[in-house]
């Protein structure tokens, strides 16, 4: 068995999962900050939150593209 390839896949999976969780939680946090009444520029913070959600969604779609063999043809 090729143990190095298995460790490589496990490492990439771990990094991708942590990145998705961080992006989503950062988007939730920025959305909460944008809803604060004392925030000076809520539109900028809200747009950054939507950007985080968008990047997270694109990463999920890319993962689905890699997994489903129909899209790889």
mmCIF file of the N, C-alpha and C atoms, coordinates in Angstrom:
data_MODEL
# 
_entry.id   MODEL 
# 
loop_
_atom_site.group_PDB 
_atom_site.id 
_atom_site.type_symbol 
_atom_site.label_atom_id 
_atom_site.label_alt_id 
_atom_site.label_comp_id 
_atom_site.label_asym_id 
_atom_site.label_entity_id 
_atom_site.label_seq_id 
_atom_site.pdbx_PDB_ins_code 
_atom_site.Cartn_x 
_atom_site.Cartn_y 
_atom_site.Cartn_z 
_atom_site.occupancy 
_atom_site.B_iso_or_equiv 
_atom_site.pdbx_formal_charge 
_atom_site.auth_seq_id 
_atom_site.auth_comp_id 
_atom_site.auth_asym_id 
_atom_site.auth_atom_id 
_atom_site.pdbx_PDB_model_num 
ATOM 1   N N  . UNK A 1 1  ? 0.849   -1.191 0.000   1.00 0.00 ? 1  UNK A N  1 
ATOM 2   C CA . UNK A 1 1  ? 0.000   0.000  0.000   1.00 0.00 ? 1  UNK A CA 1 
ATOM 3   C C  . UNK A 1 1  ? 0.885   1.241  0.000   1.00 0.00 ? 1  UNK A C  1 
ATOM 4   N N  . UNK A 1 2  ? 0.399   2.267  -0.637  1.00 0.00 ? 2  UNK A N  1 
ATOM 5   C CA . UNK A 1 2  ? 1.163   3.507  -0.758  1.00 0.00 ? 2  UNK A CA 1 
ATOM 6   C C  . UNK A 1 2  ? 0.775   4.440  0.394   1.00 0.00 ? 2  UNK A C  1 
ATOM 7   N N  . UNK A 1 3  ? 1.560   4.389  1.445   1.00 0.00 ? 3  UNK A N  1 
ATOM 8   C CA . UNK A 1 3  ? 1.230   5.140  2.659   1.00 0.00 ? 3  UNK A CA 1 
ATOM 9   C C  . UNK A 1 3  ? 1.436   6.641  2.484   1.00 0.00 ? 3  UNK A C  1 
ATOM 10  N N  . UNK A 1 4  ? 2.399   7.012  1.677   1.00 0.00 ? 4  UNK A N  1 
ATOM 11  C CA . UNK A 1 4  ? 2.657   8.445  1.478   1.00 0.00 ? 4  UNK A CA 1 
ATOM 12  C C  . UNK A 1 4  ? 1.480   9.131  0.790   1.00 0.00 ? 4  UNK A C  1 
ATOM 13  N N  . UNK A 1 5  ? 0.893   8.465  -0.184  1.00 0.00 ? 5  UNK A N  1 
ATOM 14  C CA . UNK A 1 5  ? -0.273  9.031  -0.867  1.00 0.00 ? 5  UNK A CA 1 
ATOM 15  C C  . UNK A 1 5  ? -1.470  9.118  0.066   1.00 0.00 ? 5  UNK A C  1 
ATOM 16  N N  . UNK A 1 6  ? -1.630  8.108  0.921   1.00 0.00 ? 6  UNK A N  1 
ATOM 17  C CA . UNK A 1 6  ? -2.717  8.136  1.900   1.00 0.00 ? 6  UNK A CA 1 
ATOM 18  C C  . UNK A 1 6  ? -2.556  9.303  2.869   1.00 0.00 ? 6  UNK A C  1 
ATOM 19  N N  . UNK A 1 7  ? -1.339  9.527  3.342   1.00 0.00 ? 7  UNK A N  1 
ATOM 20  C CA . UNK A 1 7  ? -1.089  10.658 4.232   1.00 0.00 ? 7  UNK A CA 1 
ATOM 21  C C  . UNK A 1 7  ? -1.287  11.991 3.515   1.00 0.00 ? 7  UNK A C  1 
ATOM 22  N N  . UNK A 1 8  ? -0.933  12.043 2.252   1.00 0.00 ? 8  UNK A N  1 
ATOM 23  C CA . UNK A 1 8  ? -1.119  13.271 1.480   1.00 0.00 ? 8  UNK A CA 1 
ATOM 24  C C  . UNK A 1 8  ? -2.610  13.594 1.326   1.00 0.00 ? 8  UNK A C  1 
ATOM 25  N N  . UNK A 1 9  ? -3.409  12.588 1.011   1.00 0.00 ? 9  UNK A N  1 
ATOM 26  C CA . UNK A 1 9  ? -4.853  12.803 0.881   1.00 0.00 ? 9  UNK A CA 1 
ATOM 27  C C  . UNK A 1 9  ? -5.456  13.209 2.217   1.00 0.00 ? 9  UNK A C  1 
ATOM 28  N N  . UNK A 1 10 ? -5.020  12.569 3.294   1.00 0.00 ? 10 UNK A N  1 
ATOM 29  C CA . UNK A 1 10 ? -5.529  12.922 4.624   1.00 0.00 ? 10 UNK A CA 1 
ATOM 30  C C  . UNK A 1 10 ? -5.157  14.361 4.991   1.00 0.00 ? 10 UNK A C  1 
ATOM 31  N N  . UNK A 1 11 ? -3.949  14.768 4.656   1.00 0.00 ? 11 UNK A N  1 
ATOM 32  C CA . UNK A 1 11 ? -3.518  16.137 4.954   1.00 0.00 ? 11 UNK A CA 1 
ATOM 33  C C  . UNK A 1 11 ? -4.287  17.173 4.168   1.00 0.00 ? 11 UNK A C  1 
ATOM 34  N N  . UNK A 1 12 ? -4.487  16.913 2.883   1.00 0.00 ? 12 UNK A N  1 
ATOM 35  C CA . UNK A 1 12 ? -5.238  17.854 2.047   1.00 0.00 ? 12 UNK A CA 1 
ATOM 36  C C  . UNK A 1 12 ? -6.694  17.932 2.508   1.00 0.00 ? 12 UNK A C  1 
ATOM 37  N N  . UNK A 1 13 ? -7.252  16.796 2.882   1.00 0.00 ? 13 UNK A N  1 
ATOM 38  C CA . UNK A 1 13 ? -8.623  16.786 3.397   1.00 0.00 ? 13 UNK A CA 1 
ATOM 39  C C  . UNK A 1 13 ? -8.742  17.595 4.677   1.00 0.00 ? 13 UNK A C  1 
ATOM 40  N N  . UNK A 1 14 ? -7.787  17.433 5.566   1.00 0.00 ? 14 UNK A N  1 
ATOM 41  C CA . UNK A 1 14 ? -7.807  18.188 6.819   1.00 0.00 ? 14 UNK A CA 1 
ATOM 42  C C  . UNK A 1 14 ? -7.672  19.689 6.571   1.00 0.00 ? 14 UNK A C  1 
ATOM 43  N N  . UNK A 1 15 ? -6.769  20.067 5.692   1.00 0.00 ? 15 UNK A N  1 
ATOM 44  C CA . UNK A 1 15 ? -6.577  21.493 5.394   1.00 0.00 ? 15 UNK A CA 1 
ATOM 45  C C  . UNK A 1 15 ? -7.827  22.078 4.733   1.00 0.00 ? 15 UNK A C  1 
ATOM 46  N N  . UNK A 1 16 ? -8.433  21.335 3.816   1.00 0.00 ? 16 UNK A N  1 
ATOM 47  C CA . UNK A 1 16 ? -9.633  21.832 3.142   1.00 0.00 ? 16 UNK A CA 1 
ATOM 48  C C  . UNK A 1 16 ? -10.791 21.966 4.121   1.00 0.00 ? 16 UNK A C  1 
ATOM 49  N N  . UNK A 1 17 ? -10.955 21.003 5.016   1.00 0.00 ? 17 UNK A N  1 
ATOM 50  C CA . UNK A 1 17 ? -12.044 21.073 5.986   1.00 0.00 ? 17 UNK A CA 1 
ATOM 51  C C  . UNK A 1 17 ? -11.857 22.245 6.946   1.00 0.00 ? 17 UNK A C  1 
ATOM 52  N N  . UNK A 1 18 ? -10.641 22.435 7.418   1.00 0.00 ? 18 UNK A N  1 
ATOM 53  C CA . UNK A 1 18 ? -10.374 23.553 8.333   1.00 0.00 ? 18 UNK A CA 1 
ATOM 54  C C  . UNK A 1 18 ? -10.587 24.887 7.615   1.00 0.00 ? 18 UNK A C  1 
ATOM 55  N N  . UNK A 1 19 ? -10.179 24.977 6.363   1.00 0.00 ? 19 UNK A N  1 
ATOM 56  C CA . UNK A 1 19 ? -10.366 26.211 5.600   1.00 0.00 ? 19 UNK A CA 1 
ATOM 57  C C  . UNK A 1 19 ? -11.843 26.532 5.421   1.00 0.00 ? 19 UNK A C  1 
ATOM 58  N N  . UNK A 1 20 ? -12.651 25.526 5.103   1.00 0.00 ? 20 UNK A N  1 
ATOM 59  C CA . UNK A 1 20 ? -14.093 25.753 4.949   1.00 0.00 ? 20 UNK A CA 1 
ATOM 60  C C  . UNK A 1 20 ? -14.733 26.199 6.255   1.00 0.00 ? 20 UNK A C  1 
ATOM 61  N N  . UNK A 1 21 ? -14.358 25.570 7.345   1.00 0.00 ? 21 UNK A N  1 
ATOM 62  C CA . UNK A 1 21 ? -14.925 25.943 8.644   1.00 0.00 ? 21 UNK A CA 1 
ATOM 63  C C  . UNK A 1 21 ? -14.521 27.364 9.020   1.00 0.00 ? 21 UNK A C  1 
ATOM 64  N N  . UNK A 1 22 ? -13.273 27.718 8.781   1.00 0.00 ? 22 UNK A N  1 
ATOM 65  C CA . UNK A 1 22 ? -12.804 29.067 9.117   1.00 0.00 ? 22 UNK A CA 1 
ATOM 66  C C  . UNK A 1 22 ? -13.512 30.115 8.250   1.00 0.00 ? 22 UNK A C  1 
ATOM 67  N N  . UNK A 1 23 ? -13.651 29.843 6.957   1.00 0.00 ? 23 UNK A N  1 
ATOM 68  C CA . UNK A 1 23 ? -14.334 30.800 6.079   1.00 0.00 ? 23 UNK A CA 1 
ATOM 69  C C  . UNK A 1 23 ? -15.791 30.990 6.490   1.00 0.00 ? 23 UNK A C  1 
ATOM 70  N N  . UNK A 1 24 ? -16.478 29.898 6.783   1.00 0.00 ? 24 UNK A N  1 
ATOM 71  C CA . UNK A 1 24 ? -17.885 30.004 7.159   1.00 0.00 ? 24 UNK A CA 1 
ATOM 72  C C  . UNK A 1 24 ? -18.040 30.722 8.499   1.00 0.00 ? 24 UNK A C  1 
ATOM 73  N N  . UNK A 1 25 ? -17.206 30.371 9.475   1.00 0.00 ? 25 UNK A N  1 
ATOM 74  C CA . UNK A 1 25 ? -17.323 31.025 10.780  1.00 0.00 ? 25 UNK A CA 1 
ATOM 75  C C  . UNK A 1 25 ? -16.930 32.495 10.702  1.00 0.00 ? 25 UNK A C  1 
ATOM 76  N N  . UNK A 1 26 ? -15.963 32.828 9.858   1.00 0.00 ? 26 UNK A N  1 
ATOM 77  C CA . UNK A 1 26 ? -15.612 34.240 9.666   1.00 0.00 ? 26 UNK A CA 1 
ATOM 78  C C  . UNK A 1 26 ? -16.768 34.995 9.020   1.00 0.00 ? 26 UNK A C  1 
ATOM 79  N N  . UNK A 1 27 ? -17.461 34.367 8.069   1.00 0.00 ? 27 UNK A N  1 
ATOM 80  C CA . UNK A 1 27 ? -18.628 34.999 7.465   1.00 0.00 ? 27 UNK A CA 1 
ATOM 81  C C  . UNK A 1 27 ? -19.738 35.226 8.473   1.00 0.00 ? 27 UNK A C  1 
ATOM 82  N N  . UNK A 1 28 ? -19.963 34.249 9.353   1.00 0.00 ? 28 UNK A N  1 
ATOM 83  C CA . UNK A 1 28 ? -20.992 34.415 10.391  1.00 0.00 ? 28 UNK A CA 1 
ATOM 84  C C  . UNK A 1 28 ? -20.598 35.529 11.354  1.00 0.00 ? 28 UNK A C  1 
ATOM 85  N N  . UNK A 1 29 ? -19.334 35.563 11.734  1.00 0.00 ? 29 UNK A N  1 
ATOM 86  C CA . UNK A 1 29 ? -18.864 36.601 12.658  1.00 0.00 ? 29 UNK A CA 1 
ATOM 87  C C  . UNK A 1 29 ? -18.971 37.997 12.030  1.00 0.00 ? 29 UNK A C  1 
ATOM 88  N N  . UNK A 1 30 ? -18.595 38.107 10.773  1.00 0.00 ? 30 UNK A N  1 
ATOM 89  C CA . UNK A 1 30 ? -18.687 39.412 10.113  1.00 0.00 ? 30 UNK A CA 1 
ATOM 90  C C  . UNK A 1 30 ? -20.135 39.844 9.916   1.00 0.00 ? 30 UNK A C  1 
ATOM 91  N N  . UNK A 1 31 ? -21.030 38.887 9.703   1.00 0.00 ? 31 UNK A N  1 
ATOM 92  C CA . UNK A 1 31 ? -22.452 39.224 9.611   1.00 0.00 ? 31 UNK A CA 1 
ATOM 93  C C  . UNK A 1 31 ? -22.963 39.757 10.936  1.00 0.00 ? 31 UNK A C  1 
ATOM 94  N N  . UNK A 1 32 ? -22.527 39.153 12.027  1.00 0.00 ? 32 UNK A N  1 
ATOM 95  C CA . UNK A 1 32 ? -22.938 39.630 13.351  1.00 0.00 ? 32 UNK A CA 1 
ATOM 96  C C  . UNK A 1 32 ? -22.367 41.019 13.635  1.00 0.00 ? 32 UNK A C  1 
ATOM 97  N N  . UNK A 1 33 ? -21.135 41.252 13.228  1.00 0.00 ? 33 UNK A N  1 
ATOM 98  C CA . UNK A 1 33 ? -20.523 42.569 13.431  1.00 0.00 ? 33 UNK A CA 1 
ATOM 99  C C  . UNK A 1 33 ? -21.243 43.621 12.591  1.00 0.00 ? 33 UNK A C  1 
ATOM 100 N N  . UNK A 1 34 ? -21.633 43.259 11.366  1.00 0.00 ? 34 UNK A N  1 
ATOM 101 C CA . UNK A 1 34 ? -22.328 44.215 10.500  1.00 0.00 ? 34 UNK A CA 1 
ATOM 102 C C  . UNK A 1 34 ? -23.697 44.577 11.056  1.00 0.00 ? 34 UNK A C  1 
ATOM 103 N N  . UNK A 1 35 ? -24.309 43.689 11.824  1.00 0.00 ? 35 UNK A N  1 
ATOM 104 C CA . UNK A 1 35 ? -25.614 43.969 12.410  1.00 0.00 ? 35 UNK A CA 1 
ATOM 105 C C  . UNK A 1 35 ? -25.546 44.834 13.658  1.00 0.00 ? 35 UNK A C  1 
ATOM 106 N N  . UNK A 1 36 ? -24.342 45.095 14.127  1.00 0.00 ? 36 UNK A N  1 
ATOM 107 C CA . UNK A 1 36 ? -24.177 45.929 15.320  1.00 0.00 ? 36 UNK A CA 1 
ATOM 108 C C  . UNK A 1 36 ? -24.531 47.373 14.997  1.00 0.00 ? 36 UNK A C  1 
ATOM 109 N N  . UNK A 1 37 ? -25.299 48.003 15.866  1.00 0.00 ? 37 UNK A N  1 
ATOM 110 C CA . UNK A 1 37 ? -25.762 49.370 15.624  1.00 0.00 ? 37 UNK A CA 1 
ATOM 111 C C  . UNK A 1 37 ? -24.626 50.384 15.712  1.00 0.00 ? 37 UNK A C  1 
ATOM 112 N N  . UNK A 1 38 ? -23.564 50.070 16.425  1.00 0.00 ? 38 UNK A N  1 
ATOM 113 C CA . UNK A 1 38 ? -22.473 51.020 16.611  1.00 0.00 ? 38 UNK A CA 1 
ATOM 114 C C  . UNK A 1 38 ? -21.391 50.888 15.531  1.00 0.00 ? 38 UNK A C  1 
ATOM 115 N N  . UNK A 1 39 ? -21.581 50.009 14.588  1.00 0.00 ? 39 UNK A N  1 
ATOM 116 C CA . UNK A 1 39 ? -20.595 49.801 13.528  1.00 0.00 ? 39 UNK A CA 1 
ATOM 117 C C  . UNK A 1 39 ? -20.588 51.008 12.590  1.00 0.00 ? 39 UNK A C  1 
ATOM 118 N N  . UNK A 1 40 ? -19.393 51.491 12.238  1.00 0.00 ? 40 UNK A N  1 
ATOM 119 C CA . UNK A 1 40 ? -19.280 52.677 11.391  1.00 0.00 ? 40 UNK A CA 1 
ATOM 120 C C  . UNK A 1 40 ? -19.580 52.381 9.927   1.00 0.00 ? 40 UNK A C  1 
ATOM 121 N N  . UNK A 1 41 ? -19.102 51.257 9.413   1.00 0.00 ? 41 UNK A N  1 
ATOM 122 C CA . UNK A 1 41 ? -19.333 50.925 8.003   1.00 0.00 ? 41 UNK A CA 1 
ATOM 123 C C  . UNK A 1 41 ? -19.866 49.491 7.884   1.00 0.00 ? 41 UNK A C  1 
ATOM 124 N N  . UNK A 1 42 ? -21.161 49.325 8.140   1.00 0.00 ? 42 UNK A N  1 
ATOM 125 C CA . UNK A 1 42 ? -21.702 47.959 8.091   1.00 0.00 ? 42 UNK A CA 1 
ATOM 126 C C  . UNK A 1 42 ? -21.766 47.386 6.677   1.00 0.00 ? 42 UNK A C  1 
ATOM 127 N N  . UNK A 1 43 ? -21.846 48.238 5.669   1.00 0.00 ? 43 UNK A N  1 
ATOM 128 C CA . UNK A 1 43 ? -21.927 47.723 4.294   1.00 0.00 ? 43 UNK A CA 1 
ATOM 129 C C  . UNK A 1 43 ? -20.626 47.033 3.887   1.00 0.00 ? 43 UNK A C  1 
ATOM 130 N N  . UNK A 1 44 ? -19.492 47.578 4.285   1.00 0.00 ? 44 UNK A N  1 
ATOM 131 C CA . UNK A 1 44 ? -18.204 46.977 3.967   1.00 0.00 ? 44 UNK A CA 1 
ATOM 132 C C  . UNK A 1 44 ? -18.047 45.636 4.676   1.00 0.00 ? 44 UNK A C  1 
ATOM 133 N N  . UNK A 1 45 ? -18.399 45.603 5.945   1.00 0.00 ? 45 UNK A N  1 
ATOM 134 C CA . UNK A 1 45 ? -18.269 44.368 6.716   1.00 0.00 ? 45 UNK A CA 1 
ATOM 135 C C  . UNK A 1 45 ? -19.238 43.308 6.185   1.00 0.00 ? 45 UNK A C  1 
ATOM 136 N N  . UNK A 1 46 ? -20.433 43.725 5.835   1.00 0.00 ? 46 UNK A N  1 
ATOM 137 C CA . UNK A 1 46 ? -21.410 42.773 5.294   1.00 0.00 ? 46 UNK A CA 1 
ATOM 138 C C  . UNK A 1 46 ? -20.951 42.225 3.949   1.00 0.00 ? 46 UNK A C  1 
ATOM 139 N N  . UNK A 1 47 ? -20.355 43.070 3.122   1.00 0.00 ? 47 UNK A N  1 
ATOM 140 C CA . UNK A 1 47 ? -19.863 42.585 1.829   1.00 0.00 ? 47 UNK A CA 1 
ATOM 141 C C  . UNK A 1 47 ? -18.697 41.612 2.015   1.00 0.00 ? 47 UNK A C  1 
ATOM 142 N N  . UNK A 1 48 ? -17.850 41.837 3.011   1.00 0.00 ? 48 UNK A N  1 
ATOM 143 C CA . UNK A 1 48 ? -16.780 40.884 3.309   1.00 0.00 ? 48 UNK A CA 1 
ATOM 144 C C  . UNK A 1 48 ? -17.350 39.554 3.801   1.00 0.00 ? 48 UNK A C  1 
ATOM 145 N N  . UNK A 1 49 ? -18.431 39.628 4.572   1.00 0.00 ? 49 UNK A N  1 
ATOM 146 C CA . UNK A 1 49 ? -19.083 38.402 5.037   1.00 0.00 ? 49 UNK A CA 1 
ATOM 147 C C  . UNK A 1 49 ? -19.653 37.623 3.859   1.00 0.00 ? 49 UNK A C  1 
ATOM 148 N N  . UNK A 1 50 ? -20.294 38.324 2.937   1.00 0.00 ? 50 UNK A N  1 
ATOM 149 C CA . UNK A 1 50 ? -20.840 37.653 1.752   1.00 0.00 ? 50 UNK A CA 1 
ATOM 150 C C  . UNK A 1 50 ? -19.722 37.084 0.874   1.00 0.00 ? 50 UNK A C  1 
ATOM 151 N N  . UNK A 1 51 ? -18.592 37.764 0.832   1.00 0.00 ? 51 UNK A N  1 
ATOM 152 C CA . UNK A 1 51 ? -17.452 37.249 0.095   1.00 0.00 ? 51 UNK A CA 1 
ATOM 153 C C  . UNK A 1 51 ? -16.959 35.937 0.711   1.00 0.00 ? 51 UNK A C  1 
ATOM 154 N N  . UNK A 1 52 ? -16.893 35.882 2.039   1.00 0.00 ? 52 UNK A N  1 
ATOM 155 C CA . UNK A 1 52 ? -16.495 34.642 2.717   1.00 0.00 ? 52 UNK A CA 1 
ATOM 156 C C  . UNK A 1 52 ? -17.473 33.513 2.413   1.00 0.00 ? 52 UNK A C  1 
ATOM 157 N N  . UNK A 1 53 ? -18.768 33.814 2.446   1.00 0.00 ? 53 UNK A N  1 
ATOM 158 C CA . UNK A 1 53 ? -19.766 32.795 2.122   1.00 0.00 ? 53 UNK A CA 1 
ATOM 159 C C  . UNK A 1 53 ? -19.636 32.345 0.664   1.00 0.00 ? 53 UNK A C  1 
ATOM 160 N N  . UNK A 1 54 ? -19.371 33.284 -0.220  1.00 0.00 ? 54 UNK A N  1 
ATOM 161 C CA . UNK A 1 54 ? -19.225 32.945 -1.632  1.00 0.00 ? 54 UNK A CA 1 
ATOM 162 C C  . UNK A 1 54 ? -18.020 32.057 -1.894  1.00 0.00 ? 54 UNK A C  1 
ATOM 163 N N  . UNK A 1 55 ? -16.892 32.374 -1.275  1.00 0.00 ? 55 UNK A N  1 
ATOM 164 C CA . UNK A 1 55 ? -15.690 31.553 -1.443  1.00 0.00 ? 55 UNK A CA 1 
ATOM 165 C C  . UNK A 1 55 ? -15.917 30.156 -0.869  1.00 0.00 ? 55 UNK A C  1 
ATOM 166 N N  . UNK A 1 56 ? -16.613 30.090 0.242   1.00 0.00 ? 56 UNK A N  1 
ATOM 167 C CA . UNK A 1 56 ? -16.938 28.801 0.853   1.00 0.00 ? 56 UNK A CA 1 
ATOM 168 C C  . UNK A 1 56 ? -17.831 27.986 -0.088  1.00 0.00 ? 56 UNK A C  1 
ATOM 169 N N  . UNK A 1 57 ? -18.815 28.626 -0.683  1.00 0.00 ? 57 UNK A N  1 
ATOM 170 C CA . UNK A 1 57 ? -19.693 27.936 -1.614  1.00 0.00 ? 57 UNK A CA 1 
ATOM 171 C C  . UNK A 1 57 ? -18.967 27.451 -2.859  1.00 0.00 ? 57 UNK A C  1 
ATOM 172 N N  . UNK A 1 58 ? -18.059 28.264 -3.377  1.00 0.00 ? 58 UNK A N  1 
ATOM 173 C CA . UNK A 1 58 ? -17.274 27.861 -4.545  1.00 0.00 ? 58 UNK A CA 1 
ATOM 174 C C  . UNK A 1 58 ? -16.382 26.666 -4.205  1.00 0.00 ? 58 UNK A C  1 
ATOM 175 N N  . UNK A 1 59 ? -15.809 26.665 -3.007  1.00 0.00 ? 59 UNK A N  1 
ATOM 176 C CA . UNK A 1 59 ? -14.973 25.533 -2.595  1.00 0.00 ? 59 UNK A CA 1 
ATOM 177 C C  . UNK A 1 59 ? -15.792 24.252 -2.471  1.00 0.00 ? 59 UNK A C  1 
ATOM 178 N N  . UNK A 1 60 ? -17.008 24.364 -1.965  1.00 0.00 ? 60 UNK A N  1 
ATOM 179 C CA . UNK A 1 60 ? -17.881 23.187 -1.862  1.00 0.00 ? 60 UNK A CA 1 
ATOM 180 C C  . UNK A 1 60 ? -18.251 22.679 -3.251  1.00 0.00 ? 60 UNK A C  1 
ATOM 181 N N  . UNK A 1 61 ? -18.593 23.579 -4.165  1.00 0.00 ? 61 UNK A N  1 
ATOM 182 C CA . UNK A 1 61 ? -18.922 23.169 -5.529  1.00 0.00 ? 61 UNK A CA 1 
ATOM 183 C C  . UNK A 1 61 ? -17.723 22.535 -6.231  1.00 0.00 ? 61 UNK A C  1 
ATOM 184 N N  . UNK A 1 62 ? -16.540 23.048 -5.979  1.00 0.00 ? 62 UNK A N  1 
ATOM 185 C CA . UNK A 1 62 ? -15.338 22.456 -6.561  1.00 0.00 ? 62 UNK A CA 1 
ATOM 186 C C  . UNK A 1 62 ? -15.103 21.055 -6.004  1.00 0.00 ? 62 UNK A C  1 
ATOM 187 N N  . UNK A 1 63 ? -15.362 20.855 -4.716  1.00 0.00 ? 63 UNK A N  1 
ATOM 188 C CA . UNK A 1 63 ? -15.235 19.527 -4.125  1.00 0.00 ? 63 UNK A CA 1 
ATOM 189 C C  . UNK A 1 63 ? -16.223 18.546 -4.725  1.00 0.00 ? 63 UNK A C  1 
ATOM 190 N N  . UNK A 1 64 ? -17.445 19.003 -4.968  1.00 0.00 ? 64 UNK A N  1 
ATOM 191 C CA . UNK A 1 64 ? -18.441 18.146 -5.617  1.00 0.00 ? 64 UNK A CA 1 
ATOM 192 C C  . UNK A 1 64 ? -17.998 17.823 -7.039  1.00 0.00 ? 64 UNK A C  1 
ATOM 193 N N  . UNK A 1 65 ? -17.440 18.798 -7.734  1.00 0.00 ? 65 UNK A N  1 
ATOM 194 C CA . UNK A 1 65 ? -16.934 18.580 -9.081  1.00 0.00 ? 65 UNK A CA 1 
ATOM 195 C C  . UNK A 1 65 ? -15.841 17.510 -9.084  1.00 0.00 ? 65 UNK A C  1 
ATOM 196 N N  . UNK A 1 66 ? -14.977 17.526 -8.060  1.00 0.00 ? 66 UNK A N  1 
ATOM 197 C CA . UNK A 1 66 ? -13.904 16.539 -7.999  1.00 0.00 ? 66 UNK A CA 1 
ATOM 198 C C  . UNK A 1 66 ? -14.411 15.142 -7.657  1.00 0.00 ? 66 UNK A C  1 
ATOM 199 N N  . UNK A 1 67 ? -15.475 15.058 -6.878  1.00 0.00 ? 67 UNK A N  1 
ATOM 200 C CA . UNK A 1 67 ? -15.962 13.761 -6.404  1.00 0.00 ? 67 UNK A CA 1 
ATOM 201 C C  . UNK A 1 67 ? -16.839 13.072 -7.438  1.00 0.00 ? 67 UNK A C  1 
ATOM 202 N N  . UNK A 1 68 ? -17.749 13.811 -8.069  1.00 0.00 ? 68 UNK A N  1 
ATOM 203 C CA . UNK A 1 68 ? -18.715 13.205 -8.985  1.00 0.00 ? 68 UNK A CA 1 
ATOM 204 C C  . UNK A 1 68 ? -18.030 12.921 -10.322 1.00 0.00 ? 68 UNK A C  1 
ATOM 205 N N  . UNK A 1 69 ? -17.991 11.655 -10.745 1.00 0.00 ? 69 UNK A N  1 
ATOM 206 C CA . UNK A 1 69 ? -17.267 11.325 -11.970 1.00 0.00 ? 69 UNK A CA 1 
ATOM 207 C C  . UNK A 1 69 ? -17.934 11.865 -13.247 1.00 0.00 ? 69 UNK A C  1 
ATOM 208 N N  . UNK A 1 70 ? -19.224 12.147 -13.215 1.00 0.00 ? 70 UNK A N  1 
ATOM 209 C CA . UNK A 1 70 ? -19.925 12.643 -14.402 1.00 0.00 ? 70 UNK A CA 1 
ATOM 210 C C  . UNK A 1 70 ? -19.348 13.988 -14.851 1.00 0.00 ? 70 UNK A C  1 
ATOM 211 N N  . UNK A 1 71 ? -18.961 14.842 -13.903 1.00 0.00 ? 71 UNK A N  1 
ATOM 212 C CA . UNK A 1 71 ? -18.463 16.174 -14.232 1.00 0.00 ? 71 UNK A CA 1 
ATOM 213 C C  . UNK A 1 71 ? -17.021 16.142 -14.722 1.00 0.00 ? 71 UNK A C  1 
ATOM 214 N N  . UNK A 1 72 ? -16.295 15.083 -14.446 1.00 0.00 ? 72 UNK A N  1 
ATOM 215 C CA . UNK A 1 72 ? -14.889 14.998 -14.837 1.00 0.00 ? 72 UNK A CA 1 
ATOM 216 C C  . UNK A 1 72 ? -14.654 14.534 -16.256 1.00 0.00 ? 72 UNK A C  1 
ATOM 217 N N  . UNK A 1 73 ? -15.712 14.188 -16.963 1.00 0.00 ? 73 UNK A N  1 
ATOM 218 C CA . UNK A 1 73 ? -15.556 13.668 -18.337 1.00 0.00 ? 73 UNK A CA 1 
ATOM 219 C C  . UNK A 1 73 ? -15.292 14.772 -19.326 1.00 0.00 ? 73 UNK A C  1 
# 
